[in-house]
Amino acid sequence: MEIEKFLELTKKLDKKKKGRPEELERLKKVFERFHLLNRNYLDKETFDKAQDSISSIAETIANTVQYLDAEIARLRSKRSKLPFENVTLSEMQKVQNRNEMLLKEYLAEFQK
């Protein structure tokens, strides 16, 4: 996934002083969409705490994506799955694909 590129970009944005409020607002919009996709994996309290800075938003997104990657890998490697685990795995994979598309859209804005 493009999480490394995303983290590098947000570090650069956080270091910039000029244009920072606009970039923070743009990232907050992406973060709101991200939270809507990941309601089951990102609680409201963490979402609210992370809204203060670009770096905290980026860390929260990265941590959520990494958690989902780890859970997907764990469920895939499990040989005999219970029926609800297959459903959970399927839902996590759909969410992770949407996360990837969302981050690609965000990164594409900066490559123009």
Secondary structure, 3 states (H helix, E strand, C coil): CCHHHHHHHHHHHHHCCCCHHHHHHHHHHHHHHHHHHCCCCCCHHHHHHHCCCHHHHHHHHHHHHHHHHHHHHHHHHCCCCCHHHHHHHHHHHHHHHHHHHHHHHHHHHHHC
